[in-house]
Amino acid sequence: MEAEEAIVMWKKSQDRKLRYTTYIGDGDSSAWKGITNLKPYGKRHPVQKEECKTHVKRMRTALIKLRD
């Protein structure tokens, strides 16, 4: 997900009285950085980040291929 699109999506959630509590993404996501800078719900309701298992599995496979 592009960072700009993620920020727009999170901003719209406020208008719709919806609160995302968890962001799922890969380790180097610029979208995550944008969301944390935005602080869409203030300091009282921080957004948590979860690593996408698919990205982790792909990285593991790529590292094993490099090793072999």
Biopython code that builds the backbone (N, CA, C, O; Angstrom):
import numpy as np
from Bio.PDB.StructureBuilder import StructureBuilder

atoms = [
    (1, "MET", "N", (0.851, -1.166, 0.000)),
    (1, "MET", "CA", (0.000, 0.000, 0.000)),
    (1, "MET", "C", (0.900, 1.233, 0.000)),
    (1, "MET", "O", (1.843, 1.335, 0.785)),
    (2, "GLU", "N", (0.596, 2.137, -0.872)),
    (2, "GLU", "CA", (1.383, 3.361, -0.924)),
    (2, "GLU", "C", (1.088, 4.226, 0.299)),
    (2, "GLU", "O", (-0.019, 4.214, 0.837)),
    (3, "ALA", "N", (2.082, 4.960, 0.714)),
    (3, "ALA", "CA", (1.954, 5.772, 1.929)),
    (3, "ALA", "C", (0.823, 6.794, 1.827)),
    (3, "ALA", "O", (0.067, 6.977, 2.781)),
    (4, "GLU", "N", (0.703, 7.454, 0.688)),
    (4, "GLU", "CA", (-0.331, 8.478, 0.531)),
    (4, "GLU", "C", (-1.725, 7.873, 0.647)),
    (4, "GLU", "O", (-2.613, 8.450, 1.274)),
    (5, "GLU", "N", (-1.909, 6.693, 0.030)),
    (5, "GLU", "CA", (-3.212, 6.023, 0.081)),
    (5, "GLU", "C", (-3.551, 5.593, 1.504)),
    (5, "GLU", "O", (-4.698, 5.693, 1.938)),
    (6, "ALA", "N", (-2.551, 5.119, 2.217)),
    (6, "ALA", "CA", (-2.778, 4.687, 3.599)),
    (6, "ALA", "C", (-3.205, 5.865, 4.463)),
    (6, "ALA", "O", (-4.123, 5.742, 5.273)),
    (7, "ILE", "N", (-2.551, 6.991, 4.296)),
    (7, "ILE", "CA", (-2.883, 8.174, 5.097)),
    (7, "ILE", "C", (-4.303, 8.642, 4.796)),
    (7, "ILE", "O", (-5.046, 8.998, 5.710)),
    (8, "VAL", "N", (-4.682, 8.643, 3.519)),
    (8, "VAL", "CA", (-6.050, 9.031, 3.151)),
    (8, "VAL", "C", (-7.058, 8.089, 3.800)),
    (8, "VAL", "O", (-8.071, 8.532, 4.342)),
    (9, "MET", "N", (-6.779, 6.791, 3.745)),
    (9, "MET", "CA", (-7.683, 5.802, 4.317)),
    (9, "MET", "C", (-7.848, 6.009, 5.826)),
    (9, "MET", "O", (-8.964, 5.953, 6.343)),
    (10, "TRP", "N", (-6.750, 6.246, 6.519)),
    (10, "TRP", "CA", (-6.809, 6.420, 7.974)),
    (10, "TRP", "C", (-7.519, 7.719, 8.332)),
    (10, "TRP", "O", (-8.232, 7.773, 9.334)),
    (11, "LYS", "N", (-7.336, 8.773, 7.526)),
    (11, "LYS", "CA", (-8.043, 10.030, 7.787)),
    (11, "LYS", "C", (-9.548, 9.859, 7.602)),
    (11, "LYS", "O", (-10.336, 10.395, 8.381)),
    (12, "LYS", "N", (-9.946, 9.113, 6.573)),
    (12, "LYS", "CA", (-11.372, 8.887, 6.322)),
    (12, "LYS", "C", (-12.018, 8.102, 7.454)),
    (12, "LYS", "O", (-13.213, 8.254, 7.710)),
    (13, "SER", "N", (-11.251, 7.275, 8.123)),
    (13, "SER", "CA", (-11.818, 6.483, 9.217)),
    (13, "SER", "C", (-12.358, 7.389, 10.319)),
    (13, "SER", "O", (-13.346, 7.051, 10.971)),
    (14, "GLN", "N", (-11.729, 8.515, 10.529)),
    (14, "GLN", "CA", (-12.187, 9.455, 11.556)),
    (14, "GLN", "C", (-13.553, 10.032, 11.189)),
    (14, "GLN", "O", (-14.416, 10.197, 12.051)),
    (15, "ASP", "N", (-13.744, 10.338, 9.902)),
    (15, "ASP", "CA", (-15.024, 10.881, 9.443)),
    (15, "ASP", "C", (-16.152, 9.867, 9.601)),
    (15, "ASP", "O", (-17.306, 10.239, 9.815)),
    (16, "ARG", "N", (-15.818, 8.608, 9.496)),
    (16, "ARG", "CA", (-16.821, 7.540, 9.561)),
    (16, "ARG", "C", (-16.954, 6.936, 10.961)),
    (16, "ARG", "O", (-17.622, 5.920, 11.154)),
    (17, "LYS", "N", (-16.314, 7.572, 11.915)),
    (17, "LYS", "CA", (-16.339, 7.112, 13.314)),
    (17, "LYS", "C", (-15.879, 5.658, 13.433)),
    (17, "LYS", "O", (-16.475, 4.842, 14.136)),
    (18, "LEU", "N", (-14.805, 5.380, 12.722)),
    (18, "LEU", "CA", (-14.194, 4.059, 12.712)),
    (18, "LEU", "C", (-12.764, 4.211, 13.196)),
    (18, "LEU", "O", (-12.105, 5.201, 12.877)),
    (19, "ARG", "N", (-12.278, 3.255, 13.954)),
    (19, "ARG", "CA", (-10.911, 3.339, 14.451)),
    (19, "ARG", "C", (-10.179, 2.042, 14.132)),
    (19, "ARG", "O", (-10.555, 0.968, 14.601)),
    (20, "TYR", "N", (-9.134, 2.162, 13.329)),
    (20, "TYR", "CA", (-8.266, 1.022, 13.071)),
    (20, "TYR", "C", (-7.308, 0.900, 14.254)),
    (20, "TYR", "O", (-6.715, 1.893, 14.675)),
    (21, "THR", "N", (-7.157, -0.285, 14.780)),
    (21, "THR", "CA", (-6.287, -0.454, 15.940)),
    (21, "THR", "C", (-4.953, -1.088, 15.585)),
    (21, "THR", "O", (-3.982, -0.950, 16.329)),
    (22, "THR", "N", (-4.897, -1.786, 14.446)),
    (22, "THR", "CA", (-3.684, -2.509, 14.073)),
    (22, "THR", "C", (-3.382, -2.290, 12.597)),
    (22, "THR", "O", (-4.270, -2.372, 11.749)),
    (23, "TYR", "N", (-2.136, -2.015, 12.309)),
    (23, "TYR", "CA", (-1.653, -1.902, 10.936)),
    (23, "TYR", "C", (-0.856, -3.163, 10.633)),
    (23, "TYR", "O", (0.017, -3.549, 11.410)),
    (24, "ILE", "N", (-1.153, -3.806, 9.506)),
    (24, "ILE", "CA", (-0.416, -4.998, 9.101)),
    (24, "ILE", "C", (0.421, -4.631, 7.887)),
    (24, "ILE", "O", (-0.115, -4.197, 6.867)),
    (25, "GLY", "N", (1.735, -4.804, 7.992)),
    (25, "GLY", "CA", (2.610, -4.448, 6.887)),
    (25, "GLY", "C", (3.969, -5.083, 7.025)),
    (25, "GLY", "O", (4.235, -5.830, 7.967)),
    (26, "ASP", "N", (4.823, -4.777, 6.076)),
    (26, "ASP", "CA", (6.178, -5.312, 6.130)),
    (26, "ASP", "C", (7.075, -4.373, 6.924)),
    (26, "ASP", "O", (6.681, -3.260, 7.274)),
    (27, "GLY", "N", (8.267, -4.831, 7.197)),
    (27, "GLY", "CA", (9.164, -4.123, 8.100)),
    (27, "GLY", "C", (9.597, -2.744, 7.670)),
    (27, "GLY", "O", (9.863, -1.896, 8.521)),
    (28, "ASP", "N", (9.677, -2.489, 6.377)),
    (28, "ASP", "CA", (10.208, -1.206, 5.913)),
    (28, "ASP", "C", (9.125, -0.330, 5.278)),
    (28, "ASP", "O", (9.409, 0.418, 4.343)),
    (29, "SER", "N", (7.936, -0.412, 5.758)),
    (29, "SER", "CA", (6.797, 0.263, 5.154)),
    (29, "SER", "C", (6.826, 1.776, 5.374)),
    (29, "SER", "O", (6.903, 2.247, 6.509)),
    (30, "SER", "N", (6.764, 2.526, 4.278)),
    (30, "SER", "CA", (6.667, 3.981, 4.393)),
    (30, "SER", "C", (5.256, 4.381, 4.813)),
    (30, "SER", "O", (5.058, 5.453, 5.385)),
    (31, "ALA", "N", (4.274, 3.524, 4.533)),
    (31, "ALA", "CA", (2.901, 3.793, 4.966)),
    (31, "ALA", "C", (2.825, 3.820, 6.489)),
    (31, "ALA", "O", (2.142, 4.667, 7.064)),
    (32, "TRP", "N", (3.523, 2.898, 7.138)),
    (32, "TRP", "CA", (3.527, 2.857, 8.610)),
    (32, "TRP", "C", (4.120, 4.137, 9.180)),
    (32, "TRP", "O", (3.605, 4.684, 10.155)),
    (33, "LYS", "N", (5.192, 4.608, 8.579)),
    (33, "LYS", "CA", (5.812, 5.849, 9.049)),
    (33, "LYS", "C", (4.852, 7.024, 8.910)),
    (33, "LYS", "O", (4.778, 7.887, 9.784)),
    (34, "GLY", "N", (4.119, 7.046, 7.802)),
    (34, "GLY", "CA", (3.144, 8.113, 7.592)),
    (34, "GLY", "C", (2.018, 8.085, 8.605)),
    (34, "GLY", "O", (1.580, 9.130, 9.086)),
    (35, "ILE", "N", (1.548, 6.884, 8.929)),
    (35, "ILE", "CA", (0.460, 6.743, 9.903)),
    (35, "ILE", "C", (0.924, 7.140, 11.300)),
    (35, "ILE", "O", (0.194, 7.811, 12.029)),
    (36, "THR", "N", (2.127, 6.732, 11.674)),
    (36, "THR", "CA", (2.614, 7.099, 13.009)),
    (36, "THR", "C", (2.842, 8.605, 13.118)),
    (36, "THR", "O", (2.626, 9.186, 14.181)),
    (37, "ASN", "N", (3.272, 9.235, 12.040)),
    (37, "ASN", "CA", (3.428, 10.695, 12.055)),
    (37, "ASN", "C", (2.075, 11.397, 12.113)),
    (37, "ASN", "O", (1.947, 12.463, 12.716)),
    (38, "LEU", "N", (1.070, 10.798, 11.488)),
    (38, "LEU", "CA", (-0.276, 11.372, 11.461)),
    (38, "LEU", "C", (-0.932, 11.342, 12.844)),
    (38, "LEU", "O", (-1.656, 12.268, 13.210)),
    (39, "LYS", "N", (-0.678, 10.282, 13.607)),
    (39, "LYS", "CA", (-1.325, 10.075, 14.916)),
    (39, "LYS", "C", (-2.830, 10.304, 14.788)),
    (39, "LYS", "O", (-3.372, 11.228, 15.394)),
    (40, "PRO", "N", (-3.506, 9.461, 13.998)),
    (40, "PRO", "CA", (-4.903, 9.719, 13.648)),
    (40, "PRO", "C", (-5.863, 9.773, 14.828)),
    (40, "PRO", "O", (-6.884, 10.456, 14.748)),
    (41, "TYR", "N", (-5.570, 9.078, 15.912)),
    (41, "TYR", "CA", (-6.500, 9.025, 17.040)),
    (41, "TYR", "C", (-5.905, 9.627, 18.311)),
    (41, "TYR", "O", (-6.432, 9.417, 19.404)),
    (42, "GLY", "N", (-4.837, 10.355, 18.173)),
    (42, "GLY", "CA", (-4.207, 10.997, 19.314)),
    (42, "GLY", "C", (-3.341, 10.037, 20.118)),
    (42, "GLY", "O", (-3.190, 8.867, 19.767)),
    (43, "LYS", "N", (-2.783, 10.550, 21.192)),
    (43, "LYS", "CA", (-1.874, 9.754, 22.025)),
    (43, "LYS", "C", (-2.604, 8.689, 22.838)),
    (43, "LYS", "O", (-2.004, 7.685, 23.222)),
    (44, "ARG", "N", (-3.882, 8.897, 23.101)),
    (44, "ARG", "CA", (-4.633, 7.950, 23.939)),
    (44, "ARG", "C", (-4.945, 6.642, 23.218)),
    (44, "ARG", "O", (-5.193, 5.623, 23.862)),
    (45, "HIS", "N", (-4.933, 6.663, 21.892)),
    (45, "HIS", "CA", (-5.281, 5.474, 21.119)),
    (45, "HIS", "C", (-4.219, 5.212, 20.050)),
    (45, "HIS", "O", (-4.461, 5.446, 18.865)),
    (46, "PRO", "N", (-3.061, 4.735, 20.456)),
    (46, "PRO", "CA", (-2.002, 4.484, 19.467)),
    (46, "PRO", "C", (-2.353, 3.289, 18.574)),
    (46, "PRO", "O", (-3.072, 2.376, 18.982)),
    (47, "VAL", "N", (-1.837, 3.319, 17.375)),
    (47, "VAL", "CA", (-2.029, 2.228, 16.422)),
    (47, "VAL", "C", (-0.868, 1.254, 16.585)),
    (47, "VAL", "O", (0.291, 1.665, 16.649)),
    (48, "GLN", "N", (-1.177, -0.023, 16.649)),
    (48, "GLN", "CA", (-0.158, -1.065, 16.784)),
    (48, "GLN", "C", (0.225, -1.581, 15.402)),
    (48, "GLN", "O", (-0.564, -1.487, 14.461)),
    (49, "LYS", "N", (1.413, -2.116, 15.282)),
    (49, "LYS", "CA", (1.865, -2.674, 14.010)),
    (49, "LYS", "C", (2.126, -4.163, 14.166)),
    (49, "LYS", "O", (2.749, -4.602, 15.133)),
    (50, "GLU", "N", (1.640, -4.932, 13.202)),
    (50, "GLU", "CA", (1.894, -6.369, 13.135)),
    (50, "GLU", "C", (2.631, -6.653, 11.834)),
    (50, "GLU", "O", (2.311, -6.087, 10.789)),
    (51, "GLU", "N", (3.609, -7.526, 11.910)),
    (51, "GLU", "CA", (4.338, -7.915, 10.706)),
    (51, "GLU", "C", (3.508, -8.910, 9.901)),
    (51, "GLU", "O", (2.892, -9.816, 10.463)),
    (52, "CYS", "N", (3.499, -8.739, 8.619)),
    (52, "CYS", "CA", (2.782, -9.646, 7.730)),
    (52, "CYS", "C", (3.582, -10.942, 7.611)),
    (52, "CYS", "O", (4.742, -10.918, 7.201)),
    (53, "LYS", "N", (2.976, -12.059, 7.962)),
    (53, "LYS", "CA", (3.677, -13.343, 7.927)),
    (53, "LYS", "C", (4.119, -13.710, 6.518)),
    (53, "LYS", "O", (5.159, -14.342, 6.334)),
    (54, "THR", "N", (3.336, -13.318, 5.529)),
    (54, "THR", "CA", (3.707, -13.625, 4.150)),
    (54, "THR", "C", (5.021, -12.960, 3.790)),
    (54, "THR", "O", (5.875, -13.579, 3.155)),
    (55, "HIS", "N", (5.195, -11.694, 4.192)),
    (55, "HIS", "CA", (6.449, -10.996, 3.910)),
    (55, "HIS", "C", (7.615, -11.675, 4.623)),
    (55, "HIS", "O", (8.697, -11.821, 4.055)),
    (56, "VAL", "N", (7.394, -12.082, 5.848)),
    (56, "VAL", "CA", (8.449, -12.739, 6.614)),
    (56, "VAL", "C", (8.823, -14.067, 5.965)),
    (56, "VAL", "O", (10.005, -14.394, 5.857)),
    (57, "LYS", "N", (7.829, -14.830, 5.535)),
    (57, "LYS", "CA", (8.095, -16.117, 4.882)),
    (57, "LYS", "C", (8.867, -15.923, 3.579)),
    (57, "LYS", "O", (9.801, -16.672, 3.290)),
    (58, "ARG", "N", (8.478, -14.920, 2.797)),
    (58, "ARG", "CA", (9.186, -14.652, 1.537)),
    (58, "ARG", "C", (10.635, -14.258, 1.800)),
    (58, "ARG", "O", (11.541, -14.689, 1.087)),
    (59, "MET", "N", (10.848, -13.441, 2.821)),
    (59, "MET", "CA", (12.204, -13.020, 3.161)),
    (59, "MET", "C", (13.039, -14.216, 3.579)),
    (59, "MET", "O", (14.199, -14.332, 3.183)),
    (60, "ARG", "N", (12.464, -15.100, 4.369)),
    (60, "ARG", "CA", (13.173, -16.307, 4.805)),
    (60, "ARG", "C", (13.570, -17.146, 3.597)),
    (60, "ARG", "O", (14.713, -17.594, 3.499)),
    (61, "THR", "N", (12.633, -17.359, 2.679)),
    (61, "THR", "CA", (12.913, -18.141, 1.476)),
    (61, "THR", "C", (14.014, -17.494, 0.647)),
    (61, "THR", "O", (14.901, -18.186, 0.147)),
    (62, "ALA", "N", (13.966, -16.184, 0.496)),
    (62, "ALA", "CA", (14.988, -15.475, -0.276)),
    (62, "ALA", "C", (16.358, -15.606, 0.377)),
    (62, "ALA", "O", (17.360, -15.780, -0.316)),
    (63, "LEU", "N", (16.412, -15.525, 1.701)),
    (63, "LEU", "CA", (17.691, -15.658, 2.403)),
    (63, "LEU", "C", (18.249, -17.075, 2.281)),
    (63, "LEU", "O", (19.458, -17.255, 2.130)),
    (64, "ILE", "N", (17.386, -18.068, 2.344)),
    (64, "ILE", "CA", (17.842, -19.454, 2.181)),
    (64, "ILE", "C", (18.403, -19.665, 0.781)),
    (64, "ILE", "O", (19.421, -20.337, 0.614)),
    (65, "LYS", "N", (17.744, -19.093, -0.230)),
    (65, "LYS", "CA", (18.237, -19.217, -1.606)),
    (65, "LYS", "C", (19.595, -18.539, -1.761)),
    (65, "LYS", "O", (20.462, -19.044, -2.474)),
    (66, "LEU", "N", (19.782, -17.411, -1.103)),
    (66, "LEU", "CA", (21.074, -16.725, -1.165)),
    (66, "LEU", "C", (22.180, -17.566, -0.530)),
    (66, "LEU", "O", (23.303, -17.625, -1.031)),
    (67, "ARG", "N", (21.842, -18.206, 0.571)),
    (67, "ARG", "CA", (22.815, -19.026, 1.283)),
    (67, "ARG", "C", (23.243, -20.227, 0.439)),
    (67, "ARG", "O", (24.422, -20.580, 0.406)),
    (68, "ASP", "N", (22.288, -20.848, -0.236)),
    (68, "ASP", "CA", (22.574, -22.050, -1.028)),
    (68, "ASP", "C", (23.145, -21.663, -2.337)),
    (68, "ASP", "O", (23.456, -22.529, -3.156)),
]
sb = StructureBuilder()
sb.init_structure("model")
sb.init_model(0)
sb.init_chain("A")
sb.init_seg("    ")
for serial, (resi, resn, name, xyz) in enumerate(atoms, 1):
    if name == "N":
        sb.init_residue(resn, " ", resi, " ")
    sb.init_atom(name, np.array(xyz, "f"), 0.0, 1.0, " ", f" {name:<3s}", serial, name[0])
structure = sb.get_structure()
